[in-house]
Amino acid sequence: MGLSRFQGGNVSMRMPSGEILVTPSGMIYEDMVAADVLVMTIDGRIIEGERAASVDTEALLYIFKKMPPINAVIHTHQPFATAVGLVTDELPCIVTTLPNATKGPVKVCPFSSAASVEMGIQTVENAGDSLAVILKCHGVMALGSTLKEALYSCIYLEEAAKTYVYAHSMSDKVACLSPEQVDQAVGIFKYYGQGKAAIPQDLTKKV
């Protein structure tokens, strides 16, 4: 997917016991082993690990403190979503997979530098009910109650952003889902996957 290359971005996760896992600073992902991941308290005290934590740790911990339902954060430098953030203040829901994964449109936050708590502040202030924000001139913060949900968010955000860029290259008028269609897409996705109940018929009616 090319969401982040070499050592760009970071991954963090809240454990059921409350500890926070954070990837180390400046390490190429393919070179990492489990022992390289740091275990820390939500106040930043390192419990396990010898590596230097991600330079964005202060921002990540801020998100976990302020957003109790969020248990995973993936910060990327994905190119298409970042490109969208240079020309608009919000990525609208132009395809159903975006609200499936992010729960709604994705806002573009004001610029915040790497290694600043401002990254976390902007994420909390702009995410709303969405599971992602775009950091202007910087990248993406994808959120989730699980690591899988956060990964879905950043992957399908990138796919939607790519579609948006392609569509805008052909026309200034790009079709968007209505608020009712967004709600429908979010509702239907709850039944997606194996072992789920059948989708209620009234949820698939034309809106």
Backbone bond lengths (Angstrom), bond angles and torsions (degrees), N, CA, C in turn:
res aa  C-N    CA-C-N  psi(-1)  N-CA   C-N-CA  omega(-1)  CA-C   N-CA-C  phi
1 M - - - 1.472 - - 1.536 112.56 -
2 G 1.338 118.37 -23.15 1.447 119.99 -178.94 1.517 113.70 67.48
3 L 1.326 117.74 31.65 1.463 120.51 -178.18 1.525 111.45 -67.75
4 S 1.298 116.57 -38.89 1.466 122.33 174.21 1.518 107.84 -150.81
5 R 1.314 116.22 141.96 1.463 120.60 -178.05 1.522 110.96 -113.27
6 F 1.342 114.28 151.72 1.452 122.07 179.34 1.524 110.61 54.95
7 Q 1.336 118.93 -111.67 1.468 120.53 -177.06 1.527 112.87 -112.10
8 G 1.343 117.05 15.54 1.462 119.86 -177.50 1.517 113.14 -69.53
9 G 1.324 115.83 146.23 1.463 120.74 176.51 1.513 112.40 75.36
10 N 1.334 116.00 -167.57 1.460 121.03 -178.90 1.523 109.93 -165.54
11 V 1.327 115.10 165.57 1.457 122.54 177.67 1.524 107.93 -130.66
12 S 1.318 117.03 135.49 1.466 120.63 177.48 1.517 109.22 -140.61
13 M 1.322 115.63 154.00 1.466 119.69 -176.09 1.523 110.08 -151.19
14 R 1.328 115.16 140.41 1.462 121.25 175.18 1.534 108.65 -90.52
15 M 1.319 116.47 126.32 1.460 121.04 178.23 1.532 110.21 -81.06
16 P 1.354 117.57 156.74 1.470 119.57 178.02 1.528 113.34 -55.57
17 S 1.326 116.61 -28.93 1.463 120.70 -179.87 1.523 112.74 -83.36
18 G 1.361 116.40 -3.74 1.452 120.37 175.42 1.515 115.77 105.34
19 E 1.337 118.04 -18.51 1.463 119.50 178.90 1.531 110.28 -68.97
20 I 1.322 115.99 155.80 1.457 123.00 -179.35 1.528 109.33 -111.38
21 L 1.319 116.85 129.02 1.459 122.30 173.67 1.526 108.01 -96.37
22 V 1.329 116.98 133.44 1.456 121.92 -178.84 1.526 109.69 -136.67
23 T 1.322 116.89 134.43 1.459 119.81 177.28 1.531 109.78 -69.97
24 P 1.339 117.06 154.46 1.458 120.83 -177.16 1.520 112.74 -76.74
25 S 1.314 115.55 164.20 1.456 122.22 -179.41 1.527 111.28 -78.92
26 G 1.334 115.55 132.64 1.455 121.00 168.21 1.505 117.03 67.88
27 M 1.325 118.47 22.98 1.468 120.97 177.86 1.519 109.85 -105.80
28 I 1.313 116.66 135.87 1.458 121.30 175.46 1.527 108.58 -67.51
29 Y 1.326 116.72 131.91 1.461 121.22 -172.81 1.522 112.67 -58.04
30 E 1.330 116.37 -39.77 1.465 119.43 -178.42 1.537 112.62 -65.39
31 D 1.329 116.16 -19.62 1.468 120.19 -179.43 1.524 112.58 -91.53
32 M 1.325 117.87 -10.89 1.465 120.84 -176.10 1.524 112.08 -72.98
33 V 1.327 114.23 146.70 1.466 121.93 168.94 1.524 106.74 -123.86
34 A 1.324 116.75 169.07 1.467 120.74 -174.68 1.528 112.36 -55.23
35 A 1.328 117.11 -35.91 1.466 120.33 -176.92 1.523 112.63 -68.49
36 D 1.329 117.81 -15.59 1.459 120.66 179.62 1.530 112.60 -77.60
37 V 1.333 116.47 -20.46 1.469 120.86 -179.16 1.525 109.16 -76.95
38 L 1.325 116.08 133.81 1.461 120.13 -178.80 1.518 111.42 -89.37
39 V 1.315 115.82 145.68 1.460 122.97 173.59 1.523 106.74 -112.79
40 M 1.336 117.33 125.43 1.460 119.82 -177.84 1.516 111.32 -142.06
41 T 1.316 115.05 165.59 1.451 120.01 173.15 1.519 108.43 -77.57
42 I 1.319 116.68 165.96 1.460 120.36 179.85 1.529 111.48 -67.42
43 D 1.333 117.54 -12.95 1.464 121.60 175.84 1.525 111.87 -94.40
44 G 1.337 116.78 2.80 1.453 120.36 173.44 1.514 116.59 95.01
45 R 1.317 118.35 6.03 1.467 120.02 177.57 1.532 109.04 -79.67
46 I 1.322 117.17 124.39 1.461 121.38 -177.46 1.522 110.24 -76.06
47 I 1.322 115.56 126.78 1.464 122.25 179.07 1.515 110.47 -98.50
48 E 1.325 116.41 -42.12 1.461 121.72 179.15 1.524 108.92 -138.63
49 G 1.337 115.28 145.40 1.458 120.54 175.07 1.513 112.71 117.80
50 E 1.332 115.56 142.98 1.456 121.83 -178.65 1.529 112.18 -108.06
51 R 1.327 117.25 -10.29 1.462 120.71 -177.29 1.530 111.27 -81.08
52 A 1.332 115.03 161.91 1.462 120.09 170.65 1.523 107.81 -76.10
53 A 1.314 116.31 133.22 1.467 120.32 -178.24 1.530 110.20 -71.53
54 S 1.326 115.82 161.48 1.453 121.59 176.15 1.524 110.59 -48.28
55 V 1.329 115.85 141.35 1.477 119.26 179.21 1.525 111.72 -65.03
56 D 1.345 116.62 -16.15 1.468 120.63 -179.54 1.526 112.62 -92.79
57 T 1.326 117.87 11.13 1.462 121.40 -173.80 1.525 112.54 -56.94
58 E 1.313 118.20 -40.21 1.473 120.65 -179.09 1.524 110.23 -59.81
59 A 1.325 116.85 -41.93 1.466 120.79 178.96 1.519 111.23 -67.47
60 L 1.313 116.33 -40.64 1.469 120.76 -179.53 1.529 110.79 -63.54
61 L 1.327 116.25 -45.39 1.465 119.95 179.93 1.524 111.01 -64.65
62 Y 1.325 116.93 -34.10 1.468 120.77 176.68 1.527 110.06 -60.62
63 I 1.325 116.23 -43.26 1.472 120.38 179.26 1.524 110.59 -62.48
64 F 1.313 116.65 -46.36 1.469 119.57 -179.19 1.530 111.54 -63.39
65 K 1.323 116.85 -36.38 1.465 119.79 178.85 1.521 111.85 -67.92
66 K 1.324 116.78 -41.32 1.459 121.52 -172.96 1.530 113.73 -88.55
67 M 1.327 117.38 -15.64 1.473 120.92 -176.22 1.531 109.32 -127.83
68 P 1.333 117.61 77.18 1.472 121.23 -176.49 1.530 115.02 -54.22
69 P 1.360 120.92 -34.06 1.463 119.24 179.21 1.526 113.71 -69.80
70 I 1.336 117.13 -16.72 1.461 120.86 -177.19 1.529 110.09 -86.72
71 N 1.323 115.68 125.00 1.467 121.34 -179.27 1.526 113.14 -117.93
72 A 1.335 117.09 -0.88 1.460 119.70 179.22 1.522 109.51 -149.59
73 V 1.322 115.42 139.59 1.466 122.05 177.40 1.525 108.04 -133.73
74 I 1.319 116.04 128.71 1.463 121.46 174.58 1.520 107.54 -119.47
75 H 1.322 116.01 119.54 1.469 121.06 177.60 1.525 108.19 -104.87
76 T 1.327 116.48 123.03 1.459 121.50 -177.93 1.522 110.70 -126.64
77 H 1.322 114.67 171.29 1.462 121.85 173.00 1.521 108.87 -118.42
78 Q 1.316 116.79 40.41 1.468 122.15 -174.19 1.529 111.69 -61.14
79 P 1.340 117.29 130.99 1.470 120.57 -166.23 1.519 116.13 -70.40
80 F 1.329 119.18 -41.94 1.462 118.89 -175.10 1.519 111.64 -70.80
81 A 1.326 117.82 -43.75 1.465 119.93 177.37 1.518 110.64 -63.46
82 T 1.326 117.05 -40.20 1.456 120.25 178.21 1.525 110.51 -64.18
83 A 1.331 116.85 -38.89 1.466 121.02 178.26 1.527 111.18 -62.39
84 V 1.325 116.69 -42.77 1.461 120.48 178.18 1.535 110.19 -59.04
85 G 1.326 116.12 -38.75 1.455 120.72 -179.69 1.518 114.36 -65.56
86 L 1.330 117.79 -13.88 1.459 121.73 178.51 1.527 112.61 -83.60
87 V 1.344 116.59 -16.65 1.472 119.02 -171.90 1.527 114.05 -124.85
88 T 1.337 118.04 -4.80 1.459 119.61 -179.53 1.519 109.57 -149.99
89 D 1.310 117.23 166.21 1.464 121.87 179.80 1.522 112.90 -97.50
90 E 1.336 116.63 -3.38 1.467 119.75 -179.53 1.517 109.53 -161.78
91 L 1.305 116.89 138.12 1.463 121.20 170.33 1.521 107.22 -90.51
92 P 1.337 117.96 110.39 1.465 120.03 -178.46 1.520 111.24 -75.06
93 C 1.308 115.55 167.64 1.468 120.61 178.16 1.527 108.55 -81.12
94 I 1.316 115.77 96.80 1.460 121.03 -179.22 1.522 111.56 -99.18
95 V 1.328 117.34 -16.96 1.465 122.95 177.27 1.525 108.31 -136.43
96 T 1.314 117.13 151.53 1.467 120.53 -174.55 1.526 112.74 -65.67
97 T 1.339 117.04 -26.16 1.462 118.86 -177.87 1.522 113.00 -67.40
98 L 1.344 117.39 -23.13 1.471 118.22 178.83 1.528 111.12 -67.92
99 P 1.339 120.17 -55.22 1.471 118.12 176.87 1.525 112.95 -65.49
100 N 1.339 117.52 -28.09 1.468 119.09 172.34 1.530 110.24 -51.48
101 A 1.331 114.89 -47.38 1.462 120.43 -170.62 1.519 114.05 -93.66
102 T 1.342 117.39 -34.60 1.463 119.70 -174.42 1.523 113.74 -109.03
103 K 1.334 116.40 -6.20 1.471 123.23 179.22 1.525 114.20 76.98
104 G 1.323 117.68 0.53 1.453 119.35 178.95 1.511 111.81 163.01
105 P 1.336 117.93 -171.32 1.463 121.55 177.98 1.525 110.33 -59.59
106 V 1.324 115.78 156.93 1.464 120.75 -176.95 1.526 109.03 -114.31
107 K 1.321 116.38 121.09 1.461 121.29 -178.23 1.529 111.36 -79.72
108 V 1.333 114.39 153.25 1.458 122.22 173.68 1.528 107.91 -100.86
109 C 1.329 116.65 122.08 1.462 121.72 -179.36 1.522 110.45 -86.72
110 P 1.315 117.23 156.49 1.466 120.15 170.70 1.530 110.27 -58.54
111 F 1.318 116.61 158.31 1.459 121.40 -178.87 1.520 111.52 -58.81
112 S 1.324 115.32 139.69 1.463 121.42 170.73 1.525 107.82 -141.69
113 S 1.290 116.09 137.74 1.458 122.03 -175.76 1.519 111.82 -72.86
114 A 1.323 115.50 151.33 1.465 120.20 169.18 1.521 108.65 -58.45
115 A 1.314 115.79 150.38 1.465 123.31 177.52 1.520 113.21 71.62
116 S 1.337 117.71 12.34 1.463 120.61 179.52 1.521 110.55 -110.45
117 V 1.328 116.06 145.62 1.461 120.19 175.13 1.521 110.42 -65.67
118 E 1.342 116.43 -19.58 1.457 121.30 -179.66 1.528 111.70 -57.77
119 M 1.334 117.55 -31.14 1.465 120.61 175.80 1.527 110.61 -57.04
120 G 1.315 115.85 -43.91 1.454 120.71 179.58 1.516 111.90 -70.55
121 I 1.333 116.53 -41.26 1.460 120.99 179.49 1.523 110.32 -61.18
122 Q 1.333 117.16 -46.89 1.465 121.01 -179.61 1.528 110.89 -63.61
123 T 1.317 117.50 -37.19 1.463 120.61 178.86 1.522 110.38 -63.15
124 V 1.313 116.70 -49.09 1.460 121.06 -178.03 1.527 111.05 -64.00
125 E 1.336 117.10 -40.72 1.462 120.76 -176.27 1.526 113.13 -73.55
126 N 1.329 117.53 -23.77 1.466 119.98 -173.68 1.522 115.21 -111.99
127 A 1.303 118.69 -14.33 1.468 119.85 -175.44 1.525 112.20 -66.20
128 G 1.321 117.55 -41.34 1.463 119.75 -175.55 1.517 109.85 60.49
129 D 1.341 116.76 -129.00 1.457 121.10 178.70 1.533 112.10 -90.26
130 S 1.322 116.32 -2.19 1.462 120.41 -177.70 1.526 110.92 -79.79
131 L 1.314 115.63 158.30 1.460 121.27 179.54 1.528 111.77 -103.42
132 A 1.320 116.94 24.78 1.462 119.95 176.00 1.512 110.18 -164.14
133 V 1.320 115.47 155.07 1.458 122.64 166.77 1.518 107.55 -137.28
134 I 1.329 115.14 155.67 1.458 121.55 172.43 1.519 107.48 -103.30
135 L 1.324 117.55 128.55 1.454 123.11 177.06 1.531 107.77 -92.34
136 K 1.301 117.82 114.52 1.471 121.89 -174.76 1.529 111.16 -54.23
137 C 1.333 115.01 133.00 1.474 122.49 178.07 1.531 112.63 60.84
138 H 1.327 117.40 21.81 1.465 119.10 -172.49 1.533 113.10 -139.97
139 G 1.312 117.75 -62.47 1.461 119.44 -175.75 1.512 112.41 165.99
140 V 1.315 115.97 -143.99 1.468 122.18 -173.48 1.522 109.95 -134.63
141 M 1.318 115.68 144.76 1.458 122.91 165.90 1.526 106.84 -113.65
142 A 1.323 117.05 114.55 1.460 122.24 177.88 1.522 108.49 -106.72
143 L 1.334 115.67 136.84 1.461 122.08 -172.56 1.517 110.80 -121.31
144 G 1.330 115.95 159.01 1.458 119.15 175.50 1.509 112.21 -169.24
145 S 1.316 115.55 157.63 1.464 119.89 172.97 1.519 109.91 -73.19
146 T 1.345 115.51 -20.26 1.461 122.38 175.42 1.522 107.87 -134.65
147 L 1.326 116.28 164.67 1.456 120.42 177.76 1.530 110.45 -63.99
148 K 1.326 116.81 -37.22 1.463 120.42 178.34 1.528 110.95 -62.58
149 E 1.327 117.46 -41.28 1.459 120.54 -179.68 1.532 110.67 -65.13
150 A 1.330 117.33 -40.44 1.454 120.46 177.60 1.527 110.82 -65.83
151 L 1.337 117.41 -37.59 1.461 120.90 178.52 1.521 110.52 -66.94
152 Y 1.329 117.75 -43.12 1.465 121.58 174.22 1.524 109.79 -54.60
153 S 1.333 115.59 -44.20 1.454 120.70 -176.38 1.525 111.53 -60.20
154 C 1.334 117.65 -49.55 1.465 117.94 -176.48 1.522 111.89 -73.18
155 I 1.330 118.88 -32.35 1.466 120.45 179.91 1.528 110.99 -69.70
156 Y 1.325 117.44 -49.43 1.456 119.38 -177.46 1.528 112.22 -74.72
157 L 1.337 117.37 -23.70 1.458 120.37 170.71 1.529 109.43 -63.57
158 E 1.317 116.87 -43.73 1.459 120.03 -179.95 1.528 111.25 -65.06
159 E 1.343 116.72 -40.13 1.466 120.02 177.97 1.529 111.14 -63.30
160 A 1.331 116.61 -42.64 1.462 120.31 179.17 1.526 110.94 -66.94
161 A 1.335 116.48 -40.15 1.461 120.05 179.11 1.526 110.76 -63.87
162 K 1.322 116.75 -39.16 1.464 120.61 177.55 1.526 110.42 -63.28
163 T 1.320 116.73 -43.23 1.464 121.03 177.67 1.525 110.73 -61.94
164 Y 1.341 116.18 -41.72 1.467 121.81 179.83 1.534 110.70 -61.90
165 V 1.326 116.22 -44.31 1.465 120.47 179.56 1.521 110.77 -63.41
166 Y 1.337 117.01 -44.46 1.462 120.65 178.98 1.529 111.18 -62.94
167 A 1.343 116.23 -44.15 1.464 119.97 -178.88 1.516 111.13 -63.38
168 H 1.348 116.69 -42.17 1.456 120.19 -179.83 1.528 112.31 -68.41
169 S 1.316 116.95 -22.82 1.465 118.74 177.50 1.525 111.11 -71.89
170 M 1.339 116.94 -18.36 1.458 121.60 -179.66 1.519 113.05 -101.01
171 S 1.342 117.18 -26.44 1.458 120.29 -176.98 1.521 110.02 -162.04
172 D 1.328 116.42 149.98 1.460 120.74 174.00 1.527 111.74 -76.92
173 K 1.334 115.46 -17.70 1.461 120.38 -179.71 1.530 109.23 -97.17
174 V 1.311 116.64 109.70 1.465 122.34 -179.47 1.521 108.68 -115.67
175 A 1.313 117.08 125.39 1.470 121.58 -179.51 1.525 110.37 -66.15
176 C 1.321 115.83 142.25 1.465 121.95 178.23 1.527 109.36 -128.50
177 L 1.303 116.26 154.54 1.459 121.02 174.07 1.529 109.22 -70.97
178 S 1.319 116.48 145.48 1.457 120.61 173.77 1.534 108.82 -74.27
179 P 1.334 118.56 162.67 1.469 120.43 176.42 1.528 112.18 -55.18
180 E 1.343 116.67 -36.47 1.472 120.37 179.21 1.530 110.71 -67.27
181 Q 1.320 116.61 -39.08 1.463 120.49 178.53 1.529 111.46 -69.19
182 V 1.328 116.40 -34.71 1.465 120.44 175.38 1.524 109.89 -62.83
183 D 1.336 116.61 -47.53 1.469 120.43 178.77 1.526 110.72 -60.59
184 Q 1.318 116.63 -38.53 1.457 120.79 178.82 1.526 110.89 -63.64
185 A 1.331 116.84 -44.51 1.463 120.94 179.95 1.526 111.39 -62.66
186 V 1.336 116.08 -41.47 1.465 120.36 177.65 1.525 110.32 -63.21
187 G 1.327 116.64 -43.73 1.467 120.89 -179.46 1.510 113.07 -64.50
188 I 1.326 116.82 -45.00 1.468 120.95 -178.64 1.524 110.94 -63.58
189 F 1.341 116.89 -37.69 1.468 119.93 -175.87 1.526 112.00 -64.15
190 K 1.329 117.63 -22.40 1.461 120.47 177.84 1.524 111.71 -63.44
191 Y 1.341 116.15 -20.83 1.467 120.69 -178.30 1.530 111.68 -101.67
192 Y 1.343 116.04 5.01 1.456 121.24 -176.80 1.525 110.49 -76.74
193 G 1.340 116.72 135.88 1.461 121.07 175.90 1.516 113.02 111.29
194 Q 1.318 114.22 171.99 1.455 120.76 -178.41 1.530 111.20 -74.19
195 G 1.316 115.97 147.72 1.451 120.91 174.89 1.513 114.89 76.30
196 K 1.335 117.39 12.00 1.465 120.44 179.07 1.531 110.08 -97.46
197 A 1.315 115.58 158.83 1.460 120.38 176.91 1.526 109.79 -68.14
198 A 1.330 115.87 160.82 1.459 120.79 177.78 1.531 109.81 -65.65
199 I 1.320 116.07 146.68 1.467 120.67 179.54 1.528 109.20 -68.54
200 P 1.327 118.72 126.50 1.476 120.19 177.13 1.524 110.72 -59.42
201 Q 1.328 116.02 137.64 1.466 120.11 -176.13 1.524 112.54 -61.42
202 D 1.326 116.92 -35.46 1.463 118.06 -177.97 1.531 112.37 -67.42
203 L 1.344 116.84 -17.73 1.451 120.37 179.32 1.520 111.82 -77.93
204 T 1.318 117.56 -20.34 1.467 120.71 -177.02 1.529 112.24 -100.65
205 K 1.315 117.48 5.71 1.473 119.84 179.39 1.517 110.07 -66.86
206 K 1.306 116.95 151.98 1.460 122.43 -179.54 1.520 110.02 -62.99
207 V 1.356 115.27 131.34 1.473 120.44 178.12 1.530 109.08 -126.34
